[in-house]
Amino acid sequence: MFSLGSPHRFYLYSGHCDMRKSFDRLCGLVSFGMQRNPTSGEVFVFLNRSRTHIKLIGAGLCLLQAEGTRYFSCSKRRRE
């Protein structure tokens, strides 16, 4: 679990995002829409239009020890 008190920087995408987007397309939004590097180790947060789904992506932040750069993607749907 990541918390806002963690050493990672979190960036919220300012628009709404189609949650069906692939990891590569989300990296494109980070690169071109946010002017950030998706492999920087920062965490990028995306929300859908109704704010009921959240998706986090980042690089090199695996919970398991691994060699090289690894990507992670987390998603969560709010239940009412």
MIDREN-317819 format. One record per atom (N, C-alpha, C): atom name; x, y, z. Coordinates in nm, 2 decimals, decimal comma. Example, Ala and Ser with C-alpha at 12.3 -4.5 7.8 and 13.67 -1.06 7.14 Angstrom:
# MIDREN-317819
<atom = N xx = 1,32 yy = -0,57 zz = 0,78>
<atom = CA xx = 1,23 yy = -0,45 zz = 0,78>
<atom = C xx = 1,32 yy = -0,33 zz = 0,78>
<atom = N xx = 1,28 yy = -0,22 zz = 0,71>
<atom = CA xx = 1,37 yy = -0,11 zz = 0,71>
<atom = C xx = 1,29 yy = 0,00 zz = 0,79>
# end
This chain:
# MIDREN-317819
<atom = N xx = 0,08 yy = -0,12 zz = 0,00>
<atom = CA xx = 0,00 yy = 0,00 zz = 0,00>
<atom = C xx = 0,09 yy = 0,12 zz = 0,00>
<atom = N xx = 0,05 yy = 0,22 zz = -0,08>
<atom = CA xx = 0,12 yy = 0,35 zz = -0,08>
<atom = C xx = 0,04 yy = 0,45 zz = 0,00>
<atom = N xx = 0,11 yy = 0,54 zz = 0,06>
<atom = CA xx = 0,04 yy = 0,65 zz = 0,14>
<atom = C xx = 0,10 yy = 0,78 zz = 0,09>
<atom = N xx = 0,03 yy = 0,89 zz = 0,12>
<atom = CA xx = 0,08 yy = 1,02 zz = 0,08>
<atom = C xx = 0,21 yy = 1,06 zz = 0,16>
<atom = N xx = 0,23 yy = 0,99 zz = 0,27>
<atom = CA xx = 0,35 yy = 1,01 zz = 0,34>
<atom = C xx = 0,47 yy = 0,93 zz = 0,29>
<atom = N xx = 0,46 yy = 0,86 zz = 0,19>
<atom = CA xx = 0,57 yy = 0,78 zz = 0,13>
<atom = C xx = 0,67 yy = 0,87 zz = 0,06>
<atom = N xx = 0,79 yy = 0,82 zz = 0,04>
<atom = CA xx = 0,89 yy = 0,91 zz = -0,03>
<atom = C xx = 0,86 yy = 0,93 zz = -0,18>
<atom = N xx = 0,76 yy = 0,87 zz = -0,23>
<atom = CA xx = 0,73 yy = 0,89 zz = -0,37>
<atom = C xx = 0,65 yy = 1,01 zz = -0,40>
<atom = N xx = 0,67 yy = 1,07 zz = -0,51>
<atom = CA xx = 0,59 yy = 1,19 zz = -0,55>
<atom = C xx = 0,47 yy = 1,14 zz = -0,63>
<atom = N xx = 0,35 yy = 1,19 zz = -0,60>
<atom = CA xx = 0,23 yy = 1,16 zz = -0,67>
<atom = C xx = 0,18 yy = 1,27 zz = -0,75>
<atom = N xx = 0,14 yy = 1,24 zz = -0,88>
<atom = CA xx = 0,09 yy = 1,34 zz = -0,97>
<atom = C xx = -0,05 yy = 1,30 zz = -1,02>
<atom = N xx = -0,14 yy = 1,39 zz = -1,00>
<atom = CA xx = -0,28 yy = 1,37 zz = -1,04>
<atom = C xx = -0,30 yy = 1,42 zz = -1,18>
<atom = N xx = -0,35 yy = 1,34 zz = -1,28>
<atom = CA xx = -0,38 yy = 1,38 zz = -1,41>
<atom = C xx = -0,50 yy = 1,47 zz = -1,40>
<atom = N xx = -0,49 yy = 1,59 zz = -1,46>
<atom = CA xx = -0,59 yy = 1,69 zz = -1,44>
<atom = C xx = -0,73 yy = 1,67 zz = -1,51>
<atom = N xx = -0,72 yy = 1,59 zz = -1,62>
<atom = CA xx = -0,85 yy = 1,56 zz = -1,69>
<atom = C xx = -0,90 yy = 1,42 zz = -1,65>
<atom = N xx = -1,01 yy = 1,38 zz = -1,71>
<atom = CA xx = -1,06 yy = 1,25 zz = -1,68>
<atom = C xx = -1,00 yy = 1,15 zz = -1,78>
<atom = N xx = -1,00 yy = 1,03 zz = -1,74>
<atom = CA xx = -0,93 yy = 0,92 zz = -1,82>
<atom = C xx = -1,02 yy = 0,81 zz = -1,85>
<atom = N xx = -1,01 yy = 0,75 zz = -1,97>
<atom = CA xx = -1,08 yy = 0,63 zz = -2,00>
<atom = C xx = -1,01 yy = 0,51 zz = -1,93>
<atom = N xx = -1,07 yy = 0,45 zz = -1,84>
<atom = CA xx = -1,01 yy = 0,34 zz = -1,77>
<atom = C xx = -0,97 yy = 0,22 zz = -1,85>
<atom = N xx = -1,02 yy = 0,21 zz = -1,98>
<atom = CA xx = -0,99 yy = 0,10 zz = -2,06>
<atom = C xx = -0,85 yy = 0,12 zz = -2,13>
<atom = N xx = -0,79 yy = 0,24 zz = -2,11>
<atom = CA xx = -0,66 yy = 0,26 zz = -2,17>
<atom = C xx = -0,55 yy = 0,16 zz = -2,12>
<atom = N xx = -0,47 yy = 0,12 zz = -2,22>
<atom = CA xx = -0,36 yy = 0,03 zz = -2,18>
<atom = C xx = -0,25 yy = 0,11 zz = -2,11>
<atom = N xx = -0,16 yy = 0,03 zz = -2,05>
<atom = CA xx = -0,05 yy = 0,09 zz = -1,98>
<atom = C xx = 0,03 yy = 0,18 zz = -2,07>
<atom = N xx = 0,06 yy = 0,14 zz = -2,20>
<atom = CA xx = 0,13 yy = 0,22 zz = -2,29>
<atom = C xx = 0,06 yy = 0,36 zz = -2,32>
<atom = N xx = -0,07 yy = 0,36 zz = -2,33>
<atom = CA xx = -0,14 yy = 0,48 zz = -2,35>
<atom = C xx = -0,14 yy = 0,57 zz = -2,23>
<atom = N xx = -0,14 yy = 0,51 zz = -2,11>
<atom = CA xx = -0,13 yy = 0,60 zz = -1,99>
<atom = C xx = 0,01 yy = 0,66 zz = -1,98>
<atom = N xx = 0,11 yy = 0,58 zz = -2,02>
<atom = CA xx = 0,24 yy = 0,64 zz = -2,03>
<atom = C xx = 0,25 yy = 0,75 zz = -2,13>
<atom = N xx = 0,18 yy = 0,74 zz = -2,24>
<atom = CA xx = 0,17 yy = 0,85 zz = -2,33>
<atom = C xx = 0,11 yy = 0,98 zz = -2,27>
<atom = N xx = 0,00 yy = 0,96 zz = -2,19>
<atom = CA xx = -0,06 yy = 1,07 zz = -2,12>
<atom = C xx = 0,04 yy = 1,14 zz = -2,03>
<atom = N xx = 0,12 yy = 1,06 zz = -1,96>
<atom = CA xx = 0,22 yy = 1,11 zz = -1,87>
<atom = C xx = 0,32 yy = 1,19 zz = -1,95>
<atom = N xx = 0,37 yy = 1,13 zz = -2,06>
<atom = CA xx = 0,48 yy = 1,20 zz = -2,13>
<atom = C xx = 0,43 yy = 1,33 zz = -2,20>
<atom = N xx = 0,32 yy = 1,32 zz = -2,27>
<atom = CA xx = 0,28 yy = 1,43 zz = -2,35>
<atom = C xx = 0,17 yy = 1,52 zz = -2,29>
<atom = N xx = 0,09 yy = 1,46 zz = -2,20>
<atom = CA xx = -0,01 yy = 1,54 zz = -2,13>
<atom = C xx = 0,04 yy = 1,61 zz = -2,01>
<atom = N xx = 0,13 yy = 1,54 zz = -1,94>
<atom = CA xx = 0,17 yy = 1,59 zz = -1,81>
<atom = C xx = 0,32 yy = 1,64 zz = -1,82>
<atom = N xx = 0,38 yy = 1,62 zz = -1,93>
<atom = CA xx = 0,52 yy = 1,66 zz = -1,95>
<atom = C xx = 0,62 yy = 1,60 zz = -1,84>
<atom = N xx = 0,59 yy = 1,47 zz = -1,81>
<atom = CA xx = 0,67 yy = 1,40 zz = -1,71>
<atom = C xx = 0,73 yy = 1,28 zz = -1,77>
<atom = N xx = 0,83 yy = 1,22 zz = -1,71>
<atom = CA xx = 0,89 yy = 1,09 zz = -1,75>
<atom = C xx = 0,82 yy = 0,98 zz = -1,68>
<atom = N xx = 0,75 yy = 0,88 zz = -1,75>
<atom = CA xx = 0,69 yy = 0,77 zz = -1,68>
<atom = C xx = 0,78 yy = 0,67 zz = -1,62>
<atom = N xx = 0,91 yy = 0,68 zz = -1,65>
<atom = CA xx = 1,01 yy = 0,59 zz = -1,59>
<atom = C xx = 1,09 yy = 0,66 zz = -1,47>
<atom = N xx = 1,04 yy = 0,77 zz = -1,43>
<atom = CA xx = 1,11 yy = 0,85 zz = -1,33>
<atom = C xx = 1,10 yy = 0,79 zz = -1,18>
<atom = N xx = 1,01 yy = 0,70 zz = -1,16>
<atom = CA xx = 0,99 yy = 0,65 zz = -1,02>
<atom = C xx = 0,88 yy = 0,72 zz = -0,95>
<atom = N xx = 0,82 yy = 0,82 zz = -1,02>
<atom = CA xx = 0,70 yy = 0,89 zz = -0,96>
<atom = C xx = 0,58 yy = 0,81 zz = -0,98>
<atom = N xx = 0,47 yy = 0,84 zz = -0,91>
<atom = CA xx = 0,34 yy = 0,77 zz = -0,92>
<atom = C xx = 0,24 yy = 0,87 zz = -0,99>
<atom = N xx = 0,17 yy = 0,82 zz = -1,09>
<atom = CA xx = 0,08 yy = 0,90 zz = -1,16>
<atom = C xx = -0,06 yy = 0,84 zz = -1,14>
<atom = N xx = -0,16 yy = 0,93 zz = -1,10>
<atom = CA xx = -0,29 yy = 0,90 zz = -1,06>
<atom = C xx = -0,39 yy = 0,94 zz = -1,17>
<atom = N xx = -0,48 yy = 0,85 zz = -1,21>
<atom = CA xx = -0,58 yy = 0,88 zz = -1,31>
<atom = C xx = -0,72 yy = 0,85 zz = -1,26>
<atom = N xx = -0,82 yy = 0,93 zz = -1,28>
<atom = CA xx = -0,95 yy = 0,91 zz = -1,24>
<atom = C xx = -1,05 yy = 0,91 zz = -1,36>
<atom = N xx = -1,16 yy = 0,84 zz = -1,35>
<atom = CA xx = -1,25 yy = 0,85 zz = -1,46>
<atom = C xx = -1,34 yy = 0,97 zz = -1,44>
<atom = N xx = -1,43 yy = 1,00 zz = -1,54>
<atom = CA xx = -1,51 yy = 1,12 zz = -1,54>
<atom = C xx = -1,60 yy = 1,13 zz = -1,41>
<atom = N xx = -1,66 yy = 1,02 zz = -1,37>
<atom = CA xx = -1,75 yy = 1,02 zz = -1,25>
<atom = C xx = -1,67 yy = 1,00 zz = -1,12>
<atom = N xx = -1,54 yy = 0,99 zz = -1,13>
<atom = CA xx = -1,45 yy = 0,97 zz = -1,01>
<atom = C xx = -1,49 yy = 0,85 zz = -0,93>
<atom = N xx = -1,53 yy = 0,74 zz = -0,99>
<atom = CA xx = -1,56 yy = 0,62 zz = -0,92>
<atom = C xx = -1,45 yy = 0,51 zz = -0,94>
<atom = N xx = -1,36 yy = 0,54 zz = -1,04>
<atom = CA xx = -1,24 yy = 0,45 zz = -1,07>
<atom = C xx = -1,11 yy = 0,53 zz = -1,06>
<atom = N xx = -1,01 yy = 0,46 zz = -1,00>
<atom = CA xx = -0,88 yy = 0,52 zz = -0,99>
<atom = C xx = -0,78 yy = 0,43 zz = -1,04>
<atom = N xx = -0,68 yy = 0,48 zz = -1,11>
<atom = CA xx = -0,57 yy = 0,39 zz = -1,16>
<atom = C xx = -0,44 yy = 0,46 zz = -1,13>
<atom = N xx = -0,34 yy = 0,39 zz = -1,07>
<atom = CA xx = -0,21 yy = 0,44 zz = -1,04>
<atom = C xx = -0,11 yy = 0,37 zz = -1,13>
<atom = N xx = -0,02 yy = 0,44 zz = -1,18>
<atom = CA xx = 0,09 yy = 0,38 zz = -1,26>
<atom = C xx = 0,23 yy = 0,44 zz = -1,21>
<atom = N xx = 0,33 yy = 0,36 zz = -1,22>
<atom = CA xx = 0,46 yy = 0,41 zz = -1,19>
<atom = C xx = 0,57 yy = 0,31 zz = -1,24>
<atom = N xx = 0,69 yy = 0,34 zz = -1,22>
<atom = CA xx = 0,80 yy = 0,26 zz = -1,27>
<atom = C xx = 0,90 yy = 0,24 zz = -1,15>
<atom = N xx = 0,95 yy = 0,12 zz = -1,15>
<atom = CA xx = 1,05 yy = 0,09 zz = -1,05>
<atom = C xx = 1,01 yy = 0,08 zz = -0,90>
<atom = N xx = 0,88 yy = 0,06 zz = -0,88>
<atom = CA xx = 0,82 yy = 0,07 zz = -0,75>
<atom = C xx = 0,76 yy = -0,07 zz = -0,71>
<atom = N xx = 0,81 yy = -0,17 zz = -0,76>
<atom = CA xx = 0,76 yy = -0,31 zz = -0,73>
<atom = C xx = 0,77 yy = -0,33 zz = -0,58>
<atom = N xx = 0,67 yy = -0,40 zz = -0,53>
<atom = CA xx = 0,68 yy = -0,44 zz = -0,39>
<atom = C xx = 0,77 yy = -0,55 zz = -0,36>
<atom = N xx = 0,80 yy = -0,63 zz = -0,47>
<atom = CA xx = 0,89 yy = -0,74 zz = -0,46>
<atom = C xx = 1,03 yy = -0,70 zz = -0,51>
<atom = N xx = 1,13 yy = -0,75 zz = -0,46>
<atom = CA xx = 1,27 yy = -0,72 zz = -0,50>
<atom = C xx = 1,28 yy = -0,78 zz = -0,64>
<atom = N xx = 1,33 yy = -0,70 zz = -0,74>
<atom = CA xx = 1,34 yy = -0,74 zz = -0,87>
<atom = C xx = 1,46 yy = -0,66 zz = -0,94>
<atom = N xx = 1,52 yy = -0,72 zz = -1,04>
<atom = CA xx = 1,62 yy = -0,65 zz = -1,11>
<atom = C xx = 1,56 yy = -0,57 zz = -1,22>
<atom = N xx = 1,63 yy = -0,46 zz = -1,25>
<atom = CA xx = 1,58 yy = -0,37 zz = -1,36>
<atom = C xx = 1,46 yy = -0,29 zz = -1,33>
<atom = N xx = 1,42 yy = -0,22 zz = -1,43>
<atom = CA xx = 1,30 yy = -0,13 zz = -1,41>
<atom = C xx = 1,17 yy = -0,21 zz = -1,43>
<atom = N xx = 1,09 yy = -0,21 zz = -1,34>
<atom = CA xx = 0,96 yy = -0,28 zz = -1,35>
<atom = C xx = 0,85 yy = -0,18 zz = -1,34>
<atom = N xx = 0,74 yy = -0,20 zz = -1,41>
<atom = CA xx = 0,62 yy = -0,11 zz = -1,40>
<atom = C xx = 0,52 yy = -0,17 zz = -1,31>
<atom = N xx = 0,44 yy = -0,09 zz = -1,25>
<atom = CA xx = 0,32 yy = -0,14 zz = -1,17>
<atom = C xx = 0,20 yy = -0,06 zz = -1,22>
<atom = N xx = 0,09 yy = -0,12 zz = -1,20>
<atom = CA xx = -0,04 yy = -0,06 zz = -1,23>
<atom = C xx = -0,14 yy = -0,11 zz = -1,12>
<atom = N xx = -0,21 yy = -0,02 zz = -1,06>
<atom = CA xx = -0,31 yy = -0,05 zz = -0,96>
<atom = C xx = -0,44 yy = 0,02 zz = -1,00>
<atom = N xx = -0,55 yy = -0,05 zz = -0,97>
<atom = CA xx = -0,68 yy = 0,01 zz = -1,00>
<atom = C xx = -0,77 yy = -0,02 zz = -0,89>
<atom = N xx = -0,87 yy = 0,06 zz = -0,87>
<atom = CA xx = -0,97 yy = 0,04 zz = -0,77>
<atom = C xx = -1,10 yy = 0,10 zz = -0,81>
<atom = N xx = -1,21 yy = 0,03 zz = -0,79>
<atom = CA xx = -1,34 yy = 0,08 zz = -0,82>
<atom = C xx = -1,42 yy = 0,11 zz = -0,69>
<atom = N xx = -1,48 yy = 0,22 zz = -0,68>
<atom = CA xx = -1,56 yy = 0,26 zz = -0,56>
<atom = C xx = -1,69 yy = 0,19 zz = -0,57>
<atom = N xx = -1,73 yy = 0,12 zz = -0,46>
<atom = CA xx = -1,86 yy = 0,06 zz = -0,45>
<atom = C xx = -1,96 yy = 0,15 zz = -0,37>
<atom = N xx = -2,08 yy = 0,15 zz = -0,42>
<atom = CA xx = -2,18 yy = 0,24 zz = -0,35>
<atom = C xx = -2,28 yy = 0,15 zz = -0,28>
# end
